[in-house]
């Protein structure tokens, strides 16, 4: 493999990452828009992307209210920015919330198979989020 081949492969990889980030951010924005939250500005320096798994976006609406939004290969979800100081903390919060939602579903008196399947999906993603948040190497450059 030549240096030119390596450079082309690196350029292709960077393009794929940029496309993934764009798509994940669009998903987050659409999610908020569907909830009636508009006039969004992205707080890029505090947002984090972990392609191809997830993006954790810090977003402000046109009224100045802030949200953490998660999107990617998992359910898209949001919470007020007051619930977490950093993107890493937001991952931990989403993980905890998803475990709680799943427990509530699984402990209900009546559960249908679709709800049980959804609960298992939440548990799976919650565990993955916690592992990401717990991985020190991924957060080595995060400001304290």
N, C-alpha and C positions, 0 to 999 in steps of 0.2 A: 504494500500500500504506500503510495507516495504522499508527500506533504499536501499536495493539492487535493488528493482524495480525502485525507483527514480533514482538511479545511472545509471541503464541500459537505462532508458528513456532519461536521460541527455546525455549519450554517443551517443545514436541514434540521438538525436537532433544535437549534435556537428558534427556527421558524415554527416547528411543531409546539414548542413550549409557549411561544407567544400566542399561537392560535388557541392552545388549550386555555391559557390565562384569559384571553378575550372571551371565549365561550363560557367559561366558569363565571366571569364577571357579569356577562349578559344574563346568565341564569339568575344570579343574585339580584340584579337590578329588576328583572322581570318579576321575581318573587315579591320584592318590596312593592313594586307598582301594583301588583294584584291585590295587595293589602291596603292600597290607597296611599302609599308613601311615595311622594314625588319630589322632583327637584333635587336629585341626588348628586352629592360630590363625594368622590372617593378619597379617603385619607391614606394615600399610597404608602407613606413611610411607616405607618402603623399596621397596614395590612400585610398578610403573608400568604404566599402560594407554595404549595408542596405538590407540584405536578408529578404524576397525573392523578393524585389522590384527592386533594382538596385545596380550596382557597378560603381564607378567612379574611373577610373584607370589613374594614371599618368605614362606615358610610354615614354621611350627614344628610338630612333632608332639608327642604327649603325653609323649614322653621327652626333649623339649628339643632334638632334632636338627632342623637347619634345611635347607630345600630352596629352590632356585629352580625355579619351574615356569613354562613358557611354554605359552600356549594362545591360540586365535583362529583365523585363517584359515591355519593351518599345522599341521603335526603337533604334538601335545601331547607335551612332553618334560620331564624333570626332571634335576637334578643336585644334589649336596651344596652347601650354601651356602658351604662353604670354597673352592669353585672360582671364586668371583667376589665382589668387594667390593661391587659396586653392580648395579642392574638393567641398566645400560648394559654393564657388563663381562659380565654373564650373557648378554646378546644376542650379544656377540662370541664368547663361549665356545660357545654353541649353534651359531652360524654355523660356527665352526671344526670342531666335532664332526660336524656334518652333512656338511660337505665331506669329512671323513675317512671317514665311513661310506659315502658315495657312491663315493669313490675305491676303497675296499675291494671294494665290490660290482662296480664296473665293471672292476676289474683281476683279478677272480677268473677261474680257468680256465674255469669253466662258469657262464654267466649265462643265466637264463631271461628272457623279455621282460618279465614282471611285475617282476622285480628291477631290470631296467634302467629301467623306468618309475619305480619307486620312487626309484632313485638320482637320476634327472633331477628328480623332485619335490623331493628333499632339496637338490640343488644350487640350484634355483630359489629355494627358501625361504631357504637359507643366504645367497645373494647379497642377497636382500631384507633379511634381518636385519642384515647387515653395513652396508648403506646406511642403515638406521634408526639403528644404533649410531654411525655416522660423521657423522650430521647434527647439527651443533653446535646449531642452533636448537631441536631437540627436547629438548636436555639443558641448556639455559641455566639452568634453575632447580634443577638437581640439586645437592645438597650435595656438596662435594668431600671 
